[in-house]
Amino acid sequence: MIIFAAYYGYQHFNKVKMGPNDKIIIYSLSYCSFCKGLSNELKNSGVEFVEYYVDKDTAKNDELTQKLIKNKIQGGNIQMPVVDLGVVILPNRPTLSEILERVYTARR
């Protein structure tokens, strides 16, 4: 019982608290193992996010392309997933720790 309480407390207090207007967007490919892995890590960490599959939704693919152009990120060799934190785009398979570091930095 004590172990369960400690684990629950750890999980509860280590979740990223997102503001009402904050949104993490993940642009993924439906068949990408890196995309699925990052999505699972974020879910397990309690991070709220929206995921779009650019290989199934051409409008979201165009949206990602426009964001990459706006942020002057060359799109030719981008590795998926791409994460949009609103204030910064993280291309090329960002790790959970990179995302959380940026989220916590943006909240200070």
C-alpha angles and dihedrals in degrees: 000000000000091000091052092050092049092049092047091049091049092049094045099048096040095057116113108248109219122202120238094261098038119105133173113210122198119197107203144167115239093230098042115117092198090054093050091046094052091045091053092047092052092048091049090049092053094245115152114225145150120232126204125189106219093192090062101035116053092187090058090045089055090046091054091047091053092048091050091050092047090052092045093242114152108237100199099090103022114148118214141276105053116192123207114200094178094247097048139020116225110199129179106049104308114204125238090252092053091051095046092047090054092045093051092044091052091051096056 
